[in-house]
């Protein structure tokens, strides 16, 4: 903040934040704001209807995909803790407080302002944020920074121009605590803007000053000097709101940023500490947006304003939401952003700073782009103004990767699905980056929808097997060629019901963090069939409006809510292992037509579809796998009635295979393939009790509702008890299956995989 959880909000608050809106296909509706105007206004007014008419993510931003910024300022001076040193040095019992007392003295006497104006530590050493330019005999070279960033493949870049500490990095006329009048005597924002634009990059400016007076200095003592009250965020709230706006207007006019990034506390109830409200005045927020957008129109530029995804200060109607150190679990619209850092321990440079690997960060970029986002990566320069060698190495690896396969990243868009494979990334804010495997793929496409890129996150060996592109889900008859980016020539391939199998070079052609298959089609990329449930289309041949339908019933009104009018369904594609029942009357009346395979043209059916049910094909067998531990429901073999179920490492055993047969009223029997017994919740009425297997008698305890909670994650609830099947968490293979009240835990979520 950017920030790390332990240095800002409480762990409880951040856990709640990370759990909110994680795997949604759209940003939370509460953030969406009023509907955008039909066209942008000639001049924006400080009202929501007006500023919501601003396009939030212009095409250049959606094409850029990768940017760099840096946390560097007075907070870097002690090179200890994090960029939140200015807050934590005053907090009794914190590591920063102890460090400060040991090195500088009592923070109530040796305050944060001395890092700016200069002072002597207890050993007599001069301490000050005062980097010197190379031209003046120092180590600070903003031109070198910009060249390094350009070589990394970034398309936009820029500084944190003011962090929570209230220190402005430009020649501010409204804040005497600035880098021209105090500290280095340099207009750092101007130097960075000139260097960044000199490399042909778009300019980002990050502003974190909303939190300056919303809780950052809660532990600092009250100041009597009016100037120090300004630095420490202790002015009257009305004055602070006006100062917040005045600083932004200065930045807009001086730097003309292409992206103006803002941290939380614009309007983030619950994310303050002692101060409140945790918000900037609404009128000031609106005046900023109108001012920025009007100035951009005068410049003839398309600009971007951002805000934190959990903050309510702006909306996705006109601005871009940002996930800190994370991202969504699936494709999200509208277009979004994430800010992340090479450092695993702090956003600013500290002694002993920790780092993520190049592979972690590059896989993070690939994953986020596949889900419809852009990645903003932070670097942490030293106090003297140098970029450490470890960080330069990561940037160089980005440059090498994007230099070879950048066409799979730049100017692409998300496809129908983001990817496949065992490694799940994202899922909210503050989610550590992961390294993918040779069976993890991420997809992007070109804007013309004629090229599909399938990026595999490790070298797969002789053959790359892309299960999403199996014959069950996509017709590849128009596929012209498959290439491996970075090599010459086409690759051979075959397709069957399991996967697209691409034969790779006998030896790995080069070392890389990931490898990209480029699939070029004669026309547009064919329609992708569903992985589960069914997809209904308004036009024949899987065209026009469509709706993804998970397991369940859909009345005429429910189909209309998904964009499909009565009798308008012209094509159906049930996923492999599922079936769709199309009823000629509403509320599932009349004799239905049954569809168990893709049907591109429904004209041959006498009964037009008015309502529908989507169900599991009772003739197919499924492996039912827990989301948390990846273990499959296990009937245990040829066991007697009354035996408990367990969970087991997935394999091809029929012990792990179940049929899901609809009882006709929305409930299902789960029948084990080996022993023919059904899963029964009888007797398991207490939390944590174990379901058993019995011969079917028609009892309600043997019937289960199976409800899609989103992203094909199902909750399986017993008809008699209301308790749901529980995988038990991170437990070993062979652990017993349990039942539990549904509290939303991933332990209670299951995936169905057709055998």
Secondary structure, DSSP 8 states (H G I E B T S, - for coil): ----GGGSS-HHHHHHHHHTT-S-SB--GGGT-S---SS--SS--SSHHHHTTS-SS-HHHHHH-EEEEE--SGGGTT--S-TTHHHHTTSTT-HHHHHHHHHT--TTTS-THHHHH-EE-TTS-EE-----BGGGTSSB-HHHHHHHHHHTT-SEEEEEEE-TT--BSS--SS-SSBTTTSSS---HHHHHHHHHHHTT-EEEEEE-GGGGGTTTTTTS----SHHHHHHTT-S-HHHHHHHHHHHHHHHHHHH--SEEEE-S-SB-TT--SSS---B--HHHHHHHHHHHHHHHHHHT---EEEEETT--SS-TTTSEEEEET-B-SS--BS-EEEEEESBSS-SS--TT--B--HHHHHHHHHHHHHTTEEEEEEE---TTS---HHHHHHHHHHHHHHHHHGGGTTTEE--SS-EESS----SBSS-------TT-EEEEEETTS-EEEEEESS---SEEEEGGGSTTT---TTEEEEEETTS-SEE-EEE-SS-EEEE--SS--S--S-EEEEEEESSS------SSSEEEEEETTTEEEEEEE-SEEE-HHHHHHTT--TT---EEEE-TTEEEEEESBTTTBS--EEE-S-BS--TT-SS--SEEEEEE-TTS-EEEEETTT-EEEE--SS--TT-B-EEEE--S-GGG-EEEEE-SSS-EEEEETTT--EEE-TT--STT---EEE-----GGG-EEEEE-STT-EEEEETTT--EEE--SS--TT-B-EEE---S-GGG-EEEEE-
